[in-house]
């Protein structure tokens, strides 16, 4: 029965980052995933500046043309209204998850993680610290890191359900025809393309990734929203549609239980305004491995969860702050005010882009918003009263 310091469930960005960090720290690691890689993954594939910094720190990776396409221009819409564009913003990068995830996996395996991809899990025994695989093999662990996605079977086994139906998001996405993009081709963001959500169009060399997402409970007609969005863009109407649940600003207060740590989407770590998910996944996976190393060095595996909970507190706090701002963008009564303010303010658009790039965080944006909103609200109310 193979015995490991860590068994990691899920070989996406959170799992491979955990494996990479753990191997760097000298821990023995088994990396388990039911899929063989490369595999299909529904995701826009936007790599922010914050995410790029984590890739450099954990994997030693740089942004290279074989995996990434850099974009510096954005255009913004709310429903049918243009909110303007931005040129030459801090760089953001587009990737295809088929290639990106496979690349991270190869690095983690080269670092010494034991490869259990292509193996389904038959049973988890949290008391015995074992993972039984469908091929009959059983792995034992000191700590388990579950990076097994938004519908995490591990979170379901621990808490009865992987997420709350009231707070979960849902996204639909297609790979549409390529548009022969250049670095100057803009990324498009459409606020309110779905109720309490947004749409996106990411032009890449071989396809255009188009999707929309929003709160699941508020969007029973998500397919019709996507059809309308594709018709507006004039592309992709015949493409195959894929859908998945999306953590949408509701991270788990305690990301795990006992000797089990949840990372990435399994812990609900997705920003509900910017959509930042890959960066938080990579960061949280590495933080889980560091907490595991400290706890095992102290001879007490149960210390890992409180250490990890503390380490991930800034991520959860940033997501909570995003939830505070979210009604200003997505609440229907405030949408005319948001549209007018956002369209008129280059500063507000640049604040949004600096959030994506990691150059600013929500506390600074909240302070600037608090200062700006009273004046902007007065202008809006005055214009509304005059009929403009």
N, C-alpha and C positions, 0 to 999 in steps of 0.2 A: 504494500500500500504506500504509494509515493507520499512523502511528507514535505510540506513547504511552509516557509514563514508566512507567505501570502498566496492565497488563491484569488485571482481577479476574474470576475465574470463580466464578459463584454470586451471586445477588442477594437472598439471605436476609439476616438480621441481620448476620452477619460480613462479608459482601461489601459491603453498603450502608454499614456503619460504616467499612470500609476506604476506600470511595469518598468518603464524606463527609469523613473526616479528611484524605485525600490532596488533595481539592479545597481544603479550608481551608488546607493548606500550600502550595498553588500548583502541584501536580503535575497533569499531564494524565492522564486516566483513561478507560479503556473498561470498561464493566460488561456482562459476558456471562452469559446464562442461557438454557437451552433453553426455559424456560417463558415464556409471556406472563402478566403479572400483571393483576389478582389471580389467584392460583392456590391449589389445595388444598394444605394442609400438615398432616401428622400431628404434633400436638404439643399438650400440655395447655394451653399458653399462659399459664403462671404467670410473672409478672414480679415479681421480688423487689425489695427495697429497693436491693440492690447494683446490679441491672440498671437500676432507675429512675435511679440516680445516673449511670450510664454514658450513658443516653439524654439526660439533661440536659447532660452534659459534651460529648458528641459531636454530638448533633442539636439541642440547645437545646430539647428536648421536655419538657413537663410531663405529669403524670398527669391526663388529662381524661376526662370521662364519655363522650365520643364513641368512644373506643377502649378504655377500661378500666373494669372493675368492681372496686371495692375491697372486700376482705374483712379482718376483724379477728378472726374466731373460727375455731378449729380443733378437730377431734375426732380421736382416735387409737385405732387398734385393732391387735391382733396376732391374726391368725386370727379366732376368734370372741370374743375377750376385749377388752372396752373397757379402754383405758389412760387414759381420762379426756379432758378437754377443756381448752382455754384460751380465755379471753375477753379481748377488747381487747388483742390482741398488736400489735406494730408492723405497719403495714398491708402487705398483699400485694395484688397486682392481677392480675385475669384479663383475657385478651384473646383474640380470635379471630385466628389467624395469617393468614387470608385478608385481613383488613383491616390488621392490624399491619404485615405485610411490605410490602404495597402502599404504605402510608403512608411507610415508611422509604425505599422505592425512589423514590417521587416526590420526597422531599427530596434524595436523592443526585443525581437527574437535574436538579433545579432548581439545585443547586450547580454544575452544569457537567459531570457525568460523561456520557460518550457512551453512548447507549442501544443495546445489542446484546442486549436481551432478546428471546425468541422465536427465537433462533438456536442451532441445534445445532452442536457442535464436531466437525469432521471429523478434525483431526489436531493434535497438539502436537509442536513441534520445539524441544526444550530447548537444542540447540546453536545453532540459528539465531535463537532467541528469537522464535518466531512461533506464532500460533494461526490455523489454517485453519478457516474456518466452512463449513458445508454449502452455503451459498448461493454459494460460490466466492470470497468475500472473505477476505483474509489480513491479520491484525493483527500488528504487531511491537511489542515491548516491551523496556524496560530491565530491568524486574522483573515477575514474575508472582505474584499472590496467589491461591491456590486456596482458595476458601471453598465448595467444591462438595460438602459433606455427608459423612456418615459413610461412604458407599460411594464416596468421592472417586475419580473416574477419574484425576485427577492423581496422587494418592498411589499408586494402583495402577501407573501408568506409571513413577513414580520408584522404588518399592520392591518391585514385584511383586505386592503385595496391599494393599488399603486398611486392613486391620485384622487382628488375630490372632483366630482362631476360638476360642481358649481364654479370651480376656478380654472379648470383645464381648458386649453385652447385646442383648436383643430386647424390643420392646414391642408390645402390641396395644391398640387404642383404638377407642371408638365415640363418636358424638354422640347421647346419649340425650334423652328428652323434657325440656323445661324444667320447673323446679319453682317458678316465680314467686319467685325468690330476692330477698332484701333484703341490705343490708350486714351484717346480723346472721346470715345463713345461713352455717353453718360449711363450711369446706373439710374433706374427710375424707381421712385418710391411713391405709392398712392395711399395716403391716409384715408381711412374709412372706406376702402374698397370692400370690406366686410364690416359687420357691426362690431364695434370695439376691436378693430383690427386694421390690417393694411395689406396692400398688394406690393409685389416687387417684380422687376424685370432686370435680370442680370445677363447682359450680352457676353457670350464667350465664343471662343474660336469655332467650336464644333456644334454649338447649340445655344439657345437662349433659355435660361432657366426662368420660368414665369410661375408665380404662385400667389396665393393669398391665404391669410390666416386670421383668426379672431377667436373670441371666446366661444367655445362650443355651444354653451347653453343659449346664446343669443343668435345663433346662426343655423337654424334647422334647414335653410335653403342654401347651403354653402355651394353646392354644385351650380345653382343658377347664378350665384354671385360670380363664380369663376367664369362661367360662360359669358356673362356680361362684360367681365374684365377682358377676356380674350377678344371679344368682339370690338371693344374699345381700342385695343392695341392692334387689331387687324392681323392677328397671327395665331397659330397654334390651335385653331378650333378643332382640328382632327387628331391632335396628339393624344396619347394615352395619359389618363389622369391617375395620379397616385395621391393617397391621403394618409395622414397620420396625426395622432394626438401631439400636442405641443405644450410643454410647461409654459405657463403664461403669467409669471409673476407671483407664484405661490410656492416658494421653497419650503422644504420640510424644516421646522424649527430645530429639531435634532436629527441630523442626517445619518441615522443608523440606529442600531440597538445591540447592546451586548458587545460582541466581538465582530460585528458587521458594520461596515461603513458604506454609505451610499455616495456615489460621485456622479457629476454631470447631470444629464436629464433625469436619472433615477432619483436624484436629490431635489429636482425641480429648479435647477439653476439656469434659468433663461430670463433675460431682460425683456419685460413686456413692451418697451418702447423701441429700443434699438434692435431687438431680436438677437442680441449677443448670446450665443449658445456654445459654439465651439471653443471660444476662449475660456469661458467659465468651466467647461468640461475638462480641458487640459489642465487648467490651474487647480481645480478641485481634485483631480486624480493625483497630481503631484503632492498636494497638501495631505491627502490621505496616506500616501506612502511615507511622507516625512513623519506624520503622527504615529504610524505603525512602527517605524524605526525607533523613535524615542521611547514608545511604550515597551517594545521588546527589549531594548537596552536596559530599561528599568526593571525588567523581569515581571511586568504586569500588563498583559495584553488588554485588560479592561480599561486601561488608561488611554488607549488610542482614541476612543470615541469622544471623551471630553476634550482632549487635545485638538482633535479634528474639528469639533464643533466651534471651539474658540478660533481656530485658524481660518475657518470659512465665514466667520461672522461678518467681515467687511463685504463679502459677496452678497450675503443675504440682506445686509443693511442697504446696499446699493439698489437691490431689487425692490426692497420696501419703499425706498425713495422714488423709484420709477413709478411704483403704484400710486404714490401721492400725486405725481404729475400727470398720470395717464388720463384722468377725466378731462383735463384741459384740452387734450387732443381728440378723445374719442366720444365724450358725452355729447349727444346730439344737440342739446340746447346751447352748448358752448362752441360748436363747430364753426358757426359764422365768425365768432370772435377770434378763434384760433386761426382760421383761414386768413382773415384780414391782417392779424398781427404777424403771422409767419411770413406771409407774402411780402409785407412791407419791411421786414427786418432781416437784413443780411446777417446781423449779429446773432439772431436766434437760429438761423439756418447753420451758421458756423458753429454755434454751441452744440447743435445736434451732431455735426460732423466730428467735432472734437471729442464728444462722448464716444463715438464709434472708434476713433483713433486711439483712445486712451490718454489723450492729452489733458482731459479734465474729467471730473467725477461729479456725481449728482449733488453733493453738498454745495459746491460752487455754483452749479446751475440753478439750484433751488434759491440760493441767495440772490442771484442776478434776476431770476424770474420774479421773486418777491418784490424787488425794487422796480421792475419794469411793469408789472401787471396793473398797479393802480393807474398809472398814466395811460397805458394802453386801453384799459377798461373805460376810462373817461372818454377817450377819443372815440371808442367804439359806440358807447352809449349816445354820445353827442351826434355821431353820424347817423345812427339808427333813428334818433329823434327827428333829424332833418330830412329823413327819407333817402339818404345817400347809400 
